[in-house]
Amino acid sequence: MAKTAFVDFKAVKAAITMEQVLQHYGLLEKFKRGTDSLNGPCPIHNGSNPTQFRVSISKNIWNCFSECKHGGNVLDFIAEMEKVSIHAAALKAIGWFKLDPQAMAATSDNGEPGETDRPTPAPTAAPKPASPPRPAPASTPESSAPNTPLKFRLDKLERSHPYLLEERGLTPETIVDFGIGFCSKGMMADRIAIPIHNVKGEVVAYAGRFNGVPPEGAPKYKLPAGFRKAQELFNLDRAIKESADVPLVIVEGFFDAMKLHQHGCCKVVALMGSTMSAAQEQLIRQHTNSRSHVIVMLDENEAGKAGREDIACRLSKFCFVRVLQFDQPDMEPEHLSGEEVQQFMEGTL
């Protein structure tokens, strides 16, 4: 088939599954099967962590939570593996699985915007999605004004959304406990709404996480205008209720904190980034003393390494600080198993 031939992307995606493509590459045996998922090392960047790459069988999509930090559909996967365009990936899929383009074109719907491809020049390598911007460094000027508590609540959220249960591996109990869920309308429409509380337990904002890979140009996280995240520590209001003998664990993201909490590490706070602001440092100082233990557990990447060194240097002036480094590059706290969480809590990891 000529490379300039018309291809109905929607029909090709409907005709093949991620499971078939993994089998084609001889990778399926490396993946562990869940209820509606396949989990294993990322074949795109040749990773080794068995939980860094996840396939949703029902949605026929994939996501790498490690080095790639993005995901997509079955054609996106082939394009990444072969380093070609989506058009070329579709042509390869048609050849590999002996699909009939004419029959698919005759029986398929009109397709969604961007789902079909007209004759084009020979494909070139598909550009890799840009990484989301890193949080501003701690030295960035910040307002000292407190965030005002909200006068409303997002109550009609979908708690059983597949992104939370399958993609993130959260239990229904954790989802309800943190009050998160998929929002279908309003300022957080089509995003996972995550309530952020101040130290008093008052909701001061909702963060909106796109459920999957956001469209080009759209942010992964959405925060309301005027909200100063540098003034808050996610989950601090509950962490301070834990025993003073238990170490305080500091992580980067919302889901890091939620997964550790799910595994029994309840005294955990998230910076909502890889840097610690002066206001966040002050919050920690207010709820620790010279006998307190703090564990800094940021992502195992360049930003995380820089952030943990700065945090350890600053906090070690008034409490005992332990920095936890992961053996695997790009490892994140949310990828730890329950057993591994218990090990580091016992000081044996």
C-alpha positions in Angstrom: 0.0 0.0 0.0 1.3 3.4 -0.9 2.4 5.6 2.0 0.2 8.4 0.7 -3.0 6.3 0.9 -6.0 7.4 2.8 -6.2 5.8 6.3 -9.2 5.8 8.6 -7.4 6.0 12.0 -10.6 5.4 14.0 -11.3 2.2 12.1 -7.7 0.9 12.6 -7.8 1.7 16.3 -11.1 -0.1 16.6 -9.7 -3.2 14.8 -6.6 -3.9 17.0 -5.9 -3.9 20.7 -2.9 -3.0 22.8 -2.7 -6.7 23.8 -2.3 -7.7 20.2 0.4 -5.1 19.6 2.4 -6.2 22.7 2.1 -9.8 21.5 3.4 -8.7 18.1 6.5 -7.2 19.7 7.0 -10.3 21.9 6.4 -8.3 25.0 3.1 -9.6 26.4 4.8 -12.2 28.6 6.6 -9.4 30.5 3.3 -7.9 31.6 1.2 -8.8 34.6 -2.6 -9.0 34.0 -5.0 -7.2 36.3 -8.8 -7.0 36.3 -8.8 -4.6 33.4 -5.1 -3.7 33.0 -1.7 -4.9 31.9 1.3 -3.7 33.9 4.9 -4.0 33.1 8.2 -2.2 32.2 7.9 0.5 29.6 9.0 -0.8 26.2 9.3 2.6 24.7 12.2 3.8 26.9 13.3 0.2 27.8 12.5 0.6 31.4 12.8 -2.1 34.1 10.2 -1.1 36.7 7.3 -3.6 36.4 4.7 -1.0 37.4 5.8 2.0 35.3 3.8 1.2 32.1 0.1 0.5 32.3 -2.5 -0.6 29.7 -6.2 -0.1 30.2 -7.8 -3.1 28.4 -11.3 -1.7 28.2 -10.2 1.8 27.0 -7.4 0.4 24.8 -4.9 3.0 25.9 -1.5 3.0 27.6 0.4 5.3 29.9 4.1 5.4 31.0 4.4 7.0 34.5 8.2 7.0 34.4 10.6 8.6 31.8 8.0 9.0 29.0 5.4 10.7 31.3 2.7 10.4 28.7 0.5 7.9 27.0 -2.1 7.5 24.2 -3.9 5.0 22.0 -2.7 2.0 20.1 -1.4 4.0 17.1 0.4 6.4 19.4 2.2 3.4 20.9 3.3 2.0 17.5 4.4 5.4 16.4 6.6 5.7 19.6 8.0 2.2 19.2 8.8 2.6 15.5 9.7 6.3 15.6 7.3 7.2 12.8 4.2 9.3 12.3 0.7 8.2 13.2 0.0 7.7 9.5 2.9 5.4 9.1 2.0 3.6 12.3 -1.5 2.9 10.9 0.0 1.5 7.7 2.2 -0.8 9.7 -0.7 -2.0 11.8 -2.7 -2.7 8.6 0.1 -4.8 7.3 0.9 -6.6 10.5 -2.6 -7.7 11.3 -3.8 -8.1 7.7 -6.6 -5.6 7.9 -8.7 -4.6 4.9 -8.7 -0.8 4.6 -11.5 -0.8 2.0 -13.8 -2.8 4.2 -13.0 -0.7 7.2 -13.6 2.5 5.3 -16.9 1.3 4.0 -18.3 0.2 7.4 -16.8 2.8 9.7 -18.5 6.0 11.0 -17.6 9.4 9.6 -14.9 9.6 12.3 -14.0 12.2 14.9 -12.1 15.3 14.1 -8.5 14.4 13.4 -9.4 10.7 13.1 -8.8 10.3 9.4 -5.8 11.1 7.2 -5.8 12.3 3.6 -2.8 11.7 1.2 0.3 13.3 2.7 4.0 13.4 1.9 6.1 10.6 3.3 5.9 10.5 7.1 8.6 11.8 9.3 9.4 10.9 12.9 6.6 11.9 15.3 7.7 14.6 17.8 7.7 13.6 21.4 5.1 15.5 23.5 6.6 18.3 25.4 7.2 17.8 29.1 5.0 19.9 31.4 6.7 23.0 32.9 8.5 22.5 36.2 7.3 24.4 39.3 9.0 27.6 39.9 12.0 27.4 42.3 11.6 28.2 46.0 13.3 31.6 45.5 10.4 32.9 43.4 8.6 35.8 45.2 5.3 34.6 46.7 2.4 36.4 48.4 2.1 35.9 52.1 -1.6 36.4 52.0 -3.5 33.2 53.0 -5.8 31.4 50.6 -9.5 32.1 51.3 -11.6 29.0 52.2 -14.1 28.2 49.5 -17.8 28.7 50.1 -18.9 25.8 47.9 -18.1 22.1 47.5 -18.0 19.9 44.4 -20.2 17.1 45.6 -21.5 15.5 42.3 -18.2 13.8 41.4 -17.9 10.4 39.8 -15.9 8.4 42.3 -15.7 5.2 40.2 -13.9 6.7 37.2 -11.5 4.2 35.5 -8.7 6.7 35.7 -8.7 6.6 39.5 -9.3 2.9 39.9 -7.3 1.5 37.0 -4.8 4.0 35.9 -3.8 5.2 39.4 -4.7 2.1 41.3 -6.6 3.8 44.1 -9.2 1.9 46.1 -12.8 3.2 46.5 -12.0 3.8 50.1 -9.1 6.1 49.3 -11.1 7.9 46.6 -13.9 8.7 49.1 -11.4 9.5 51.9 -9.7 12.2 49.8 -13.0 13.4 48.3 -11.7 13.2 44.7 -13.6 12.3 41.6 -14.3 13.0 37.9 -16.0 16.4 37.3 -18.3 16.5 34.3 -19.0 20.3 34.2 -17.9 23.6 35.6 -14.4 25.0 35.9 -13.0 21.5 36.4 -15.0 19.9 33.6 -13.5 16.7 32.2 -10.9 16.6 35.0 -10.3 14.7 38.2 -11.2 17.2 41.0 -8.8 17.1 44.0 -9.8 19.2 47.0 -6.9 21.0 48.7 -7.3 21.8 52.4 -5.4 24.3 54.6 -4.0 23.2 57.9 -7.4 23.9 59.6 -9.0 21.4 57.3 -10.8 24.0 55.2 -11.1 23.5 51.4 -9.2 26.4 49.8 -9.0 25.1 46.2 -9.6 22.2 43.8 -6.9 21.0 41.6 -8.0 19.5 38.2 -6.0 16.6 36.8 -6.7 15.7 33.2 -7.7 12.0 33.2 -5.0 10.7 30.9 -2.8 12.5 28.4 -4.1 16.1 27.9 -4.6 17.5 24.4 -1.7 19.4 22.9 -1.3 22.8 24.7 -3.5 21.8 27.6 -2.0 21.6 31.1 -1.9 18.3 33.0 -3.1 20.1 36.1 -5.4 23.1 36.4 -5.5 25.3 39.5 -8.0 28.2 40.0 -6.8 31.7 39.4 -5.4 33.4 42.4 -4.8 30.2 44.4 -1.3 30.2 45.9 -0.2 26.6 46.2 3.1 27.7 47.8 1.1 28.5 50.9 -0.3 25.0 51.4 0.9 21.4 52.0 -1.5 18.8 50.6 -2.8 16.5 53.4 -1.1 18.5 56.2 -4.5 18.9 58.0 -4.6 15.1 58.5 -0.9 14.4 58.8 -0.6 16.5 61.9 -3.2 14.3 63.7 -0.8 11.3 63.5 1.5 10.4 66.4 4.5 12.6 67.0 6.6 9.4 67.0 5.8 8.7 63.4 8.1 10.3 60.8 6.6 13.0 58.5 7.0 12.0 54.8 7.3 14.7 52.2 6.5 13.8 48.6 5.9 15.8 45.4 2.4 15.0 44.1 -1.2 14.5 45.1 -1.2 10.8 43.9 2.1 10.1 45.7 0.5 11.2 49.0 -2.7 9.3 48.3 -1.0 6.0 47.4 1.3 6.1 50.4 -1.7 6.9 52.6 -3.5 3.9 51.0 -0.6 1.7 52.0 -0.7 2.8 55.6 1.7 5.7 55.5 -0.8 8.4 56.7 1.6 11.0 58.0 2.5 12.3 54.5 2.3 15.7 52.8 2.8 16.8 49.2 4.6 19.9 48.1 2.6 20.0 44.8 5.9 20.3 43.0 9.6 19.5 43.5 10.5 22.6 45.5 9.7 23.7 49.0 8.5 27.3 49.5 9.4 29.4 52.5 5.7 29.2 53.6 5.7 25.4 53.3 9.0 25.3 55.3 7.3 27.4 58.0 4.3 25.0 58.2 6.6 22.1 58.7 8.5 23.9 61.4 5.3 24.7 63.2 4.4 21.1 63.5 7.8 19.5 64.2 10.5 19.9 66.8 14.1 18.9 67.4 13.0 15.3 68.2 10.9 15.0 65.0 11.9 12.8 62.1 11.2 13.8 58.5 11.6 11.6 55.4 12.1 13.4 52.1 11.0 11.1 49.2 10.9 13.0 45.9 10.8 11.6 42.3 14.1 10.0 41.2 14.9 12.5 38.4 17.0 15.7 38.1 14.3 18.0 39.6 13.6 15.6 42.4 17.3 15.2 43.3 17.8 19.0 43.3 14.7 19.5 45.4 15.5 16.9 48.0 19.0 18.3 48.6 17.6 21.8 49.1 14.9 20.5 51.4 17.2 18.3 53.5 19.6 21.2 54.0 16.9 23.6 55.2 15.0 21.2 57.4 18.0 19.6 59.0 18.7 22.8 60.9 15.8 22.1 63.2 14.9 18.4 63.0 16.2 15.0 61.9 16.0 14.5 58.2 16.4 11.3 56.2 16.5 11.4 52.4 15.2 8.3 50.6 16.8 7.7 47.2 15.3 5.1 44.8 17.6 2.6 43.0 15.7 3.0 39.7 15.7 6.2 37.6 12.4 8.1 37.4 10.9 6.0 40.2 8.1 7.8 42.0 6.6 7.2 45.5 3.2 6.3 44.1 4.7 3.3 42.3 5.8 1.7 45.6 4.1 -1.5 46.6 2.4 -1.8 50.0 5.3 -4.1 51.1 7.9 -1.6 50.1 6.1 1.2 51.9 6.0 -0.9 55.1 9.8 -1.6 54.7 10.8 2.1 54.4 8.5 2.9 57.3 10.4 0.3 59.3 13.7 1.7 58.1 14.7 -1.3 56.1 14.3 -0.1 52.6 
